[in-house]
Amino acid sequence: MRARNAKVLTSCCLFAVLALPRVARADQITVLAGFLQMQSPQGQLSLIGERGFSLDARPLVTEGYWAPWQICSGECGPGMTVSLAAGWAGSAVSGHLAFDGRTYDNLGSADEGAPQASAIFDGSFVMPPLAPTATLTAPFVFTGSFLIPAADGASMMSHTLTGSGTATISLREWDSAFWTVDAVRYEFAGPQPVPEPGSMFLVGFGAMMMRKLVKDRH
């Protein structure tokens, strides 16, 4: 129930951020690098993306939703699937933001016209057999948004964020029966390059020639 309430609260916060009056939607920005390092009670969020986008904030566990802590502060046994979901929005994402050559030092402020942002992580992992400690990795996906003042100074411009990467989960045995999550590091990776048609032809041609050489030898 607590986890469900936290998800509802986060969703409401995100809706409030995106539903501000006089908001124009703009481009989708891909997060190319950065990380979220989480351990109770506070984390560090650093995002680097296209068009000079960057964001630095220190989200608190209690001001958003971090599933590994919410779920595994009780009983997390071996074989259990645990969500990597995490989310913060509005004043819970306070710090610095840069985009298109402009820097905003009042991210998440209550001041009128201050930039706002949201950050949502999703994924899951399976608890291993018990041991004193363990380290696991699992993929995650990221979505988010940020609002900045528009050029007219009277409205806000909304950009969406997208990204993915690998989470590293640090576990510790608790009470000889369960796992507790010490920390999770969500490390972003840039999008994988798509081979150009010429490169794909060369790869296919090389594979064909290798098969021919092997056949001729036999």
N, C-alpha and C positions, 0 to 999 in steps of 0.2 A: 504494500500500500504506500509506504514512504517513497519507494522508487517511482511508482506511478504518479504520485502527487508532484514529485520533483520534475518529471517529464512534462506534466501539464503546466507547471509554473514556468519552465523554460520556454515552452511553446507560446505561452501568453506573452512573455517578455519579448520574444522574437516578433510576434505579431504587432506588439506595440511599437517596436522600433521601425518596422516596415510600414506601419499605418499612420505615421506622422503626416500632418497636412502638407500639401503642396510638395509632394515628393515626385521627382521624375526619375524613371529608370534608365540606366545607361548600360555599360558593357559588363561582360563576364571576365573576371580576372583569374588567371591560373596561378596558384601558389607553387613556386618552383623550388623553394628551399625553406628551412626553418624547423621549428620543433615546438612541442608542448611538453614540458617536464612537470609531472604532477606527483606530489606526495603531500599528505595532509600536514598542515592545514592550507598550504599555499603552493601555487605553481608558477611557472614562467612560460609565457607564450611569445614566440618570435616568428613572424611570418615575412617572407620575401617573395614578391611576385612580379608579374609583368608591369610595364609602364611605371617603373620606379616605385611600386607599391611596397611598403613595409609597415609592420605593426609590432609594437612591443607592449606587453601588459603583464600583470601579475594577478591572475584570477585566484580567488579564494574558493575552497571547496564548498563552503557554506553558502556562497552567493550564487551558485549555479547547480550543475548536476554532473557528478563524476561517478559513473556506475561501478567501477572496481572498488571504490571506497564505500559507496552506498550498499553494495551487495555483500562485499566480503568483510564488513565490519562485524558480521555475525558469523555464520557458518558457511564456509566454502570447502566442500570436500573434493577428493580426487574424482575426476571424470565429469565434474560439473562444468557446464558451458557458462562463461561469464562475459557479459557485455563490456565492450570498451567505450560505450557511449559517454560523451561528455559535452557540456554546452554551457555557454555564458552569453549574455547580451546586455546592452545598455550600459548602465553604470558599473556592471560587473566586469566590463572590459574597459578599464581605464589605463591611460598611459599615453603613448605617442603613435602617430600615424603619419605616413608620407605617401603622396601620390602625385604623379605628373609634375614633379618639381616643386610641390608645395609641402610644407611640414606643419602638422597640427599637434600642439603639445597639450591640448585640453580634451583628448579623446575620452568619452564617457562622462564628461562634466555635465552638470545640471544647467549650465548656462544656455540661454536661448541661441540656437544656431550652432551649438557645439557638435562636432562629429561624433557619431555613434557606430558601434560595430557589434556583430554577432559571430560566434564561432561554434560549430557543431561537428563533433567527431563521432564516427560509428564503426563498429567491427566487433569481433568476439574472439575468444580463445577458450581452450579446454584445460582445466586443471590437471596437472600430472600426478603420478603416484607420490605419496608423501616422502619427503626428505628434509633435512635441516634447512636447505635453501634451494631455490631453482630460478632459472632465467629462461623465459620463453620469448618467442617473437611471433607476431601475427600482423596481417595487413589491416589497414584502416582506410576509410574514405573521409573526406572533409568537405563541408559546405559552409557557407557563411555569407555575410554581406557587410557593407559599410556605407554610411551616409556622410557626405561632406557638403559644405555650402556650395551652391551653384554660382555661376559667374555673375548672375544678377544680384546676388547677396540677399535675396528675399525668399528663396526656396532652397530645397535640398536635393542633391543628386544621389541616387542609390545605385551602387555597384554590387554584383554578386561575386562570390568567391568559390572556387572549387580546387580540389587537390587530393592527394593520396600519398601513402607511404607505408612505413613499417613501424609497428609499436614493439618496444622491448619491455617486457613485464618482469619485475623483480618480486619474487615470492619468498615468504618465510613461514616455516611451520609454526602452528599455534596449538598449544594444549595437546600435542601428540595425536591430533585427530583431524585438524583442519588446516587450511592455508589462510594466510593474511597477505594482502597486497602491500608491499612496502612502497613501491613507486612504479610509474609507467612513463616511458619516454616515447612520444609520438614523433617520429623523425620523417620529415617530408622528403619526397623524391620528385624530381622534375619528370614531365611526361616523356615516355620512351619515344625516340625518333622513329618516324615511319620511313622505311627505305624508299628512295626514289625509283621510278620505273627502270632506269638504267642500272641501278645497283641491284635491283631484284633480278634483272636479266643476267647480270654477271654471276650472281650467286647461283641461279638455276643452271646456267651454262657450266659453271665449275663443278656442280654436283653431277651433272650429266657426264662430263669428261672423266670424273673420278670413277663412276660406275663402269664406263667403257674401258678404262685402264685395268680395273679389277677383272672385268670379263675377259679381256685379251690375255691376261696372265694365266687365267685358268684354261 
